[in-house]
Amino acid sequence: MKARILILALWIAAASSITSVSAAASDAPRSVSAKKFDALATRALQAMKQKADELKIGGVAVVNYAPGDTVQGWSSKMAVVSRMKDEPTGTSKGNNLLGIAYAKSAEMADTLVNSGTAKRPPMTGEFGWQGGVVAEIKGGHIIVSFSGGKSEDDVEVSKAGLAVMQKGL
């Protein structure tokens, strides 16, 4: 009899913990599927390329989606828009535009505000340059950056990508 009571108690405990896990899992933010993100990011990058062409600039476009309240991971897609770097010259060491675009995204991942607008000095690995935009959406954040033009042009290119992402998510 004691064994039956013990088994019944264990079964009840297990059933209640499974119910708690199921309830907690249903409260978690829904992650965007890789297939949906890829299709949407492709459209966002195309919009960014189009805006860059209008502004007659080239560079690197990056689109990121991070699920959750804080950035603990993300899905990312990038595209080169005519050039990925500026070659070194006698007076300049050159620019890795891909590295700069990701540095803008990294800053926004930490601050959750547009790049170059944080209320703190740039950390090592950041430049504090404008050109990236971030938006909170249900279940996560969209982080978009561009590097290759003047800061104000980079922001406009990033906004074009963000608009597409916001519509799709």
C-alpha atoms as a printed R data frame, in Angstrom:
    type eleno elety resid chain resno      x      y       z
1   ATOM     1    CA   MET     A     1  0.000  0.000   0.000
2   ATOM     2    CA   LYS     A     2  2.837  2.396   0.883
3   ATOM     3    CA   ALA     A     3  4.416  1.693  -2.519
4   ATOM     4    CA   ARG     A     4  1.145  2.584  -4.305
5   ATOM     5    CA   ILE     A     5  0.865  5.850  -2.382
6   ATOM     6    CA   LEU     A     6  4.488  6.673  -3.165
7   ATOM     7    CA   ILE     A     7  3.972  5.916  -6.884
8   ATOM     8    CA   LEU     A     8  0.781  8.022  -6.909
9   ATOM     9    CA   ALA     A     9  2.589 10.928  -5.197
10  ATOM    10    CA   LEU     A    10  5.464 10.724  -7.701
11  ATOM    11    CA   TRP     A    11  3.028 10.611 -10.611
12  ATOM    12    CA   ILE     A    12  1.152 13.690  -9.304
13  ATOM    13    CA   ALA     A    13  4.425 15.577  -8.803
14  ATOM    14    CA   ALA     A    14  5.610 14.696 -12.301
15  ATOM    15    CA   ALA     A    15  2.294 15.664 -13.876
16  ATOM    16    CA   SER     A    16  2.239 19.030 -12.109
17  ATOM    17    CA   SER     A    17  5.827 19.815 -13.136
18  ATOM    18    CA   ILE     A    18  5.039 18.976 -16.768
19  ATOM    19    CA   THR     A    19  2.020 21.293 -16.607
20  ATOM    20    CA   SER     A    20  4.200 24.068 -15.148
21  ATOM    21    CA   VAL     A    21  6.788 23.626 -17.894
22  ATOM    22    CA   SER     A    22  4.079 23.656 -20.579
23  ATOM    23    CA   ALA     A    23  2.574 26.848 -19.159
24  ATOM    24    CA   ALA     A    24  5.986 28.516 -18.932
25  ATOM    25    CA   ALA     A    25  6.822 27.479 -22.488
26  ATOM    26    CA   SER     A    26  3.562 28.915 -23.812
27  ATOM    27    CA   ASP     A    27  4.368 32.248 -22.100
28  ATOM    28    CA   ALA     A    28  7.782 32.422 -23.789
29  ATOM    29    CA   PRO     A    29  8.088 34.727 -26.804
30  ATOM    30    CA   ARG     A    30  7.539 33.029 -30.130
31  ATOM    31    CA   SER     A    31 10.693 32.839 -32.156
32  ATOM    32    CA   VAL     A    32 10.559 33.646 -35.847
33  ATOM    33    CA   SER     A    33 11.236 30.588 -38.003
34  ATOM    34    CA   ALA     A    34 14.493 30.531 -39.937
35  ATOM    35    CA   LYS     A    35 12.580 30.269 -43.217
36  ATOM    36    CA   LYS     A    36 10.424 33.321 -42.418
37  ATOM    37    CA   PHE     A    37 13.425 35.337 -41.206
38  ATOM    38    CA   ASP     A    38 15.461 34.479 -44.300
39  ATOM    39    CA   ALA     A    39 12.699 35.541 -46.715
40  ATOM    40    CA   LEU     A    40 11.964 38.724 -44.784
41  ATOM    41    CA   ALA     A    41 15.635 39.629 -44.352
42  ATOM    42    CA   THR     A    42 16.186 39.144 -48.092
43  ATOM    43    CA   ARG     A    43 13.406 41.665 -48.802
44  ATOM    44    CA   ALA     A    44 14.793 44.065 -46.175
45  ATOM    45    CA   LEU     A    45 18.289 43.859 -47.674
46  ATOM    46    CA   GLN     A    46 16.831 44.523 -51.128
47  ATOM    47    CA   ALA     A    47 15.090 47.643 -49.776
48  ATOM    48    CA   MET     A    48 18.381 48.748 -48.241
49  ATOM    49    CA   LYS     A    49 20.204 48.228 -51.553
50  ATOM    50    CA   GLN     A    50 17.543 50.275 -53.325
51  ATOM    51    CA   LYS     A    51 17.841 53.126 -50.790
52  ATOM    52    CA   ALA     A    52 21.644 53.037 -51.008
53  ATOM    53    CA   ASP     A    53 21.396 53.254 -54.808
54  ATOM    54    CA   GLU     A    54 19.063 56.269 -54.497
55  ATOM    55    CA   LEU     A    55 21.604 57.937 -52.201
56  ATOM    56    CA   LYS     A    56 24.445 56.876 -54.538
57  ATOM    57    CA   ILE     A    57 26.369 55.088 -51.791
58  ATOM    58    CA   GLY     A    58 27.679 51.591 -51.318
59  ATOM    59    CA   GLY     A    59 28.712 49.557 -48.323
60  ATOM    60    CA   VAL     A    60 27.438 46.702 -46.197
61  ATOM    61    CA   ALA     A    61 23.871 46.098 -44.985
62  ATOM    62    CA   VAL     A    62 23.108 43.899 -41.958
63  ATOM    63    CA   VAL     A    63 19.719 42.736 -40.645
64  ATOM    64    CA   ASN     A    64 19.374 40.965 -37.275
65  ATOM    65    CA   TYR     A    65 16.432 39.529 -35.337
66  ATOM    66    CA   ALA     A    66 16.929 38.796 -31.632
67  ATOM    67    CA   PRO     A    67 14.113 37.007 -29.775
68  ATOM    68    CA   GLY     A    68 13.340 37.909 -26.162
69  ATOM    69    CA   ASP     A    69 13.601 40.948 -23.912
70  ATOM    70    CA   THR     A    70 17.399 41.015 -23.975
71  ATOM    71    CA   VAL     A    71 19.743 39.969 -26.747
72  ATOM    72    CA   GLN     A    72 21.053 36.498 -25.986
73  ATOM    73    CA   GLY     A    73 21.319 35.374 -29.592
74  ATOM    74    CA   TRP     A    74 20.142 36.451 -33.033
75  ATOM    75    CA   SER     A    75 19.580 35.479 -36.621
76  ATOM    76    CA   SER     A    76 21.512 37.631 -39.056
77  ATOM    77    CA   LYS     A    77 21.816 38.216 -42.759
78  ATOM    78    CA   MET     A    78 24.090 40.635 -44.612
79  ATOM    79    CA   ALA     A    79 24.632 41.878 -48.121
80  ATOM    80    CA   VAL     A    80 27.444 43.761 -49.780
81  ATOM    81    CA   VAL     A    81 26.116 46.799 -51.635
82  ATOM    82    CA   SER     A    82 28.867 47.456 -54.212
83  ATOM    83    CA   ARG     A    83 31.818 47.252 -51.782
84  ATOM    84    CA   MET     A    84 32.814 45.563 -48.527
85  ATOM    85    CA   LYS     A    85 35.839 47.679 -47.725
86  ATOM    86    CA   ASP     A    86 37.657 50.886 -48.498
87  ATOM    87    CA   GLU     A    87 41.235 50.101 -49.469
88  ATOM    88    CA   PRO     A    88 44.076 51.670 -47.487
89  ATOM    89    CA   THR     A    89 45.757 54.740 -48.975
90  ATOM    90    CA   GLY     A    90 48.817 56.761 -48.100
91  ATOM    91    CA   THR     A    91 46.728 58.814 -45.660
92  ATOM    92    CA   SER     A    92 44.152 56.235 -44.487
93  ATOM    93    CA   LYS     A    93 44.367 52.708 -43.120
94  ATOM    94    CA   GLY     A    94 41.130 51.826 -44.940
95  ATOM    95    CA   ASN     A    95 37.767 50.633 -43.639
96  ATOM    96    CA   ASN     A    96 36.308 47.171 -43.160
97  ATOM    97    CA   LEU     A    97 32.673 48.154 -43.761
98  ATOM    98    CA   LEU     A    98 31.420 44.719 -42.706
99  ATOM    99    CA   GLY     A    99 33.227 45.080 -39.372
100 ATOM   100    CA   ILE     A   100 31.838 48.587 -38.863
101 ATOM   101    CA   ALA     A   101 28.262 47.493 -39.665
102 ATOM   102    CA   TYR     A   102 28.502 44.622 -37.173
103 ATOM   103    CA   ALA     A   103 30.066 46.957 -34.564
104 ATOM   104    CA   LYS     A   104 26.993 49.182 -34.917
105 ATOM   105    CA   SER     A   105 24.757 46.116 -34.478
106 ATOM   106    CA   ALA     A   106 26.783 44.974 -31.453
107 ATOM   107    CA   GLU     A   107 26.398 48.370 -29.782
108 ATOM   108    CA   MET     A   108 22.636 48.273 -30.340
109 ATOM   109    CA   ALA     A   109 22.424 44.701 -29.016
110 ATOM   110    CA   ASP     A   110 23.777 45.980 -25.705
111 ATOM   111    CA   THR     A   111 22.021 49.352 -25.482
112 ATOM   112    CA   LEU     A   112 18.788 48.652 -27.402
113 ATOM   113    CA   VAL     A   113 18.971 52.201 -28.812
114 ATOM   114    CA   ASN     A   114 20.081 53.373 -32.253
115 ATOM   115    CA   SER     A   115 23.835 53.246 -32.775
116 ATOM   116    CA   GLY     A   116 25.714 56.378 -31.816
117 ATOM   117    CA   THR     A   117 22.974 57.551 -29.432
118 ATOM   118    CA   ALA     A   118 23.790 55.570 -26.276
119 ATOM   119    CA   LYS     A   119 24.043 57.485 -23.025
120 ATOM   120    CA   ARG     A   120 27.444 55.938 -22.379
121 ATOM   121    CA   PRO     A   121 30.844 56.142 -24.059
122 ATOM   122    CA   PRO     A   122 31.584 53.489 -26.708
123 ATOM   123    CA   MET     A   123 33.078 50.304 -25.308
124 ATOM   124    CA   THR     A   124 36.049 48.520 -26.852
125 ATOM   125    CA   GLY     A   125 34.763 47.015 -30.095
126 ATOM   126    CA   GLU     A   126 32.300 49.859 -30.644
127 ATOM   127    CA   PHE     A   127 32.792 53.125 -32.487
128 ATOM   128    CA   GLY     A   128 29.740 55.078 -31.316
129 ATOM   129    CA   TRP     A   129 28.941 55.873 -34.946
130 ATOM   130    CA   GLN     A   130 25.422 56.409 -36.198
131 ATOM   131    CA   GLY     A   131 24.034 54.275 -38.973
132 ATOM   132    CA   GLY     A   132 22.102 51.553 -37.176
133 ATOM   133    CA   VAL     A   133 18.494 51.461 -36.003
134 ATOM   134    CA   VAL     A   134 16.741 49.160 -33.561
135 ATOM   135    CA   ALA     A   135 13.078 48.496 -32.809
136 ATOM   136    CA   GLU     A   136 11.329 46.409 -30.209
137 ATOM   137    CA   ILE     A   137  8.627 44.132 -31.538
138 ATOM   138    CA   LYS     A   138  6.430 41.569 -29.849
139 ATOM   139    CA   GLY     A   139  8.770 38.789 -28.828
140 ATOM   140    CA   GLY     A   140 12.081 40.450 -29.619
141 ATOM   141    CA   HIS     A   141 14.111 43.151 -31.330
142 ATOM   142    CA   ILE     A   142 15.032 44.026 -34.893
143 ATOM   143    CA   ILE     A   143 18.541 45.447 -35.298
144 ATOM   144    CA   VAL     A   144 19.524 46.884 -38.686
145 ATOM   145    CA   SER     A   145 22.782 48.582 -39.675
146 ATOM   146    CA   PHE     A   146 24.553 49.960 -42.712
147 ATOM   147    CA   SER     A   147 28.088 51.211 -43.201
148 ATOM   148    CA   GLY     A   148 29.565 52.910 -46.234
149 ATOM   149    CA   GLY     A   149 28.147 56.414 -46.503
150 ATOM   150    CA   LYS     A   150 27.839 59.463 -44.304
151 ATOM   151    CA   SER     A   151 26.182 58.710 -40.957
152 ATOM   152    CA   GLU     A   152 22.883 60.358 -41.916
153 ATOM   153    CA   ASP     A   153 22.771 58.338 -45.156
154 ATOM   154    CA   ASP     A   154 23.626 55.107 -43.330
155 ATOM   155    CA   VAL     A   155 20.681 55.779 -40.990
156 ATOM   156    CA   GLU     A   156 18.300 56.282 -43.930
157 ATOM   157    CA   VAL     A   157 19.425 53.019 -45.531
158 ATOM   158    CA   SER     A   158 18.969 51.198 -42.202
159 ATOM   159    CA   LYS     A   159 15.486 52.676 -41.758
160 ATOM   160    CA   ALA     A   160 14.473 51.247 -45.136
161 ATOM   161    CA   GLY     A   161 15.416 47.761 -43.966
162 ATOM   162    CA   LEU     A   162 13.782 48.231 -40.580
163 ATOM   163    CA   ALA     A   163 10.465 49.246 -42.188
164 ATOM   164    CA   VAL     A   164 10.347 45.989 -44.159
165 ATOM   165    CA   MET     A   165 11.207 43.908 -41.086
166 ATOM   166    CA   GLN     A   166  8.591 45.633 -38.915
167 ATOM   167    CA   LYS     A   167  5.860 45.036 -41.501
168 ATOM   168    CA   GLY     A   168  6.721 41.352 -41.736
169 ATOM   169    CA   LEU     A   169  7.037 40.622 -38.043
